[in-house]
């Protein structure tokens, strides 16, 4: 927004002021020369008026040569009294010995006969040269002209100094006259300057009126209003400029409409793009960023506009702006300063003029997080499956080769080798079945067969099976593999929940099997069931080896094992907890683990729970 100019800030006033100042300066220069010349002439005239006539000097010389001093002094007094010059305030006559012989000032006549103390008079007596001086007397605040003239004895050819005449004249009349003329001249100059200023303002208004109209029109153009026209007052330079402004207004309006149309189209394209777009200037400073880019980088447009793209993309340590301009490589961005764990693909292109001059960079950001994750998981999955299948196959091959080489004829070795081969085959079958189950879950082909069950009874039923397995091992004549105790801590309230019974049994079986595998001999496995915040929570706590803290976040990943060698030796496939997680999430629940290394682990299963009334449990549809 343009600020309103005061009159004293306008070019209208400045033109008039310059003209007036030129006029005033001219008067000052002329006045200074005139006043100085007038002062010089007045001083010259004044000096001529106060000069002592030659006949008076001759009379004084005659008296200074007189032998009778007293009679000569009287004559000198008479001569000085006869000098009638109002400008002269003091006249002294001094002889060659420096003795004052005459004084026209009555108040100073007591000095007659005394030695002169004025060094200037003494210097004149010795040198024989006239001395003049202008001085200022602080006692009466007057300026005085001093003239000391030597008096020569003109008789014969001997020009000897016989004395000097000291004249002091008051210059105030001269300066008063000059000052009066100066005041008159300055007053006339100021009046003439004022009249000139008024005329200059009037004339300059005719010049600045078209300029003012052009200024208003350009201000309207800056605001986006192209409707006005500048009035053309004539065909001079200002008239041609006014016509040019009118033409410019029409051209700018057309260009603005085209630019606005292109900008709206660009904004629509950028707003509806699925990829992020960042545009910079030649120095790499961000000028445009669309909403998708802001969302991907977790920033606002105002926050990053003007910042370097190297800082926003966190690639300053790897690249420079020159490298981006020259190479325009595709960059994978993984170390972004964002809350989300994401990977972006950045493609750079140059913004160039028709001449080829580079004016900026365009960066297109594409989110490839899922793609990279899928690729990584696929590679990891293939690697894990290959590894898990290769181990039992290698083992089976070794045993089968041994049997083929004659071990089948040994009645003790052959059955053991065949048992190991069967166990490895069963392990591969279990792993294949688990993989097929996970694949069906990933594809969404598994449907839950929900039924309303009493979770207290279902949990007890599962745990009773493990108690029966323990009793069966105890009654067996063979050595018991591992002893354990199952401790129950259930709520007294019956908890009815809609679940797929078979799949919940599968989940609890997986967790219980792991608890038994990793619990020490004689360990206690604590199973709890409680209700909290519209959820039921089952927990299974063992006293086993525990899980290192850094491993807990990976425990539900496929094929992940904390102790790979021990897990494989115990027959695990590494898929049980992954399947359990998928099953619980299909029930809209959650599974997690808390563990302390060396003290044991607790697995929690949380399922959504809605309390039913007694009548609801027996209603039939």
KAHU-V229931 format. One line per field, one symbol per residue. ss: DSSP state (H for helix, E for strand, C for the rest). psi: psi as a letter, one per 30 degrees, with the letter a starting at -180 (. if undefined). Layout:
ss: ???
psi: ???
This chain:
ss: CCCCCCHHHCHHHHHHHHHHHHHHHHHHHHHHHHHHHHHHHHHHHHHHHHCCCHHHHHHHHHHHCCCCHHHHHHHHHHHHHHCCCCCEEEEEEEECCCEEEEECCHHHHHHCCCECCCHHHHHHHHHCCCEEEEEEECCCCEEEEEEEEEEEECCCCCCEEEEEEEEEEECHHHHHHHHHHHHHHHHHHHHHHHHHHHHHHHHHHHHHHHHHHHHHHHHHHHHCCCCCCCCCCCCCHHHHHHHHHHHHHHHHHHHHHHHHHHHHHHHHHHHHCCCEEEEEECCCEEEEECHHHHHHHCCCHHHHCCCEHHHHCCCCCCCCHHHHHHHCCCEEECCCCCCCCCCEEEEEEEEECCCCCEEEEEEEEEECHHHHHHHHHHHHHHHHHHHHHHHHHHHHHHHHHHHHCCHHHCCCHHHHHHHHHHHHHHHHHHHHHHHHHHHHHHCCCCCCCCEEEEHHHHHHHHHHHHHHHHHHHHHCCCCCCCCEEEEEEECCCCCEEEECHHHHHHHHHHHHHHHHHHCCCCEEEEEEEEEECCEEEEEEECCCCCCCHHHHHHCCCCCCCCCHHHHHHCCCCCCHHHHHHHHHHHCCCEEEEEEECCCEEEEEEEEECCCCCCCHHHCCC
psi: kkkkklefflfeeeeeeeeeeeeeeeeeeeeeeeeeeeeeeeeeeeeefgkkleeeeeeeeeeffkejeeeeeeeeeeeeffjijffkfkkkkkafggkkfkkfjefgfffkflkkfjfeeeeeeefgkkklkklkjfeghlklkkkjkkkkjgkagjikkfalkkkkkkgeeeeeeeeeeeeeeeeeeeeeeeeeeeeeeeefefefeeeeeeeeeeeeeefgjgflkkkjfagaeeeeeeeeeeeeeeeeeeeeeeeeeeeeeeeeeeegkflkkkklafggkkekkleeeeeefhllefefkflkfeeefhgefflleeeeeeehlkkkjfhkilfkjlkkjkkklkjklfffkkfakkkkkkjgeeeeeeeeeeeeeeeeeeeeeeeeeeeeeeeeeeefgffffjfeeeeeeeeeeeeeeeeeeeeeeeeeeeeeeefgfkkkikljljfeeeeeeeeeeeeeeeeeeefkflkkekklkjkkilkfkkjkkjljeeeeeeeeeeeeeeeeefklkglkjkklklkkhglkkkkjklhaflkkeffefffglkgkkejeeeeefgglfgfeeeeeeeeeefghakklkkkkkffllkkkjkkkkkkkleeefgkk.
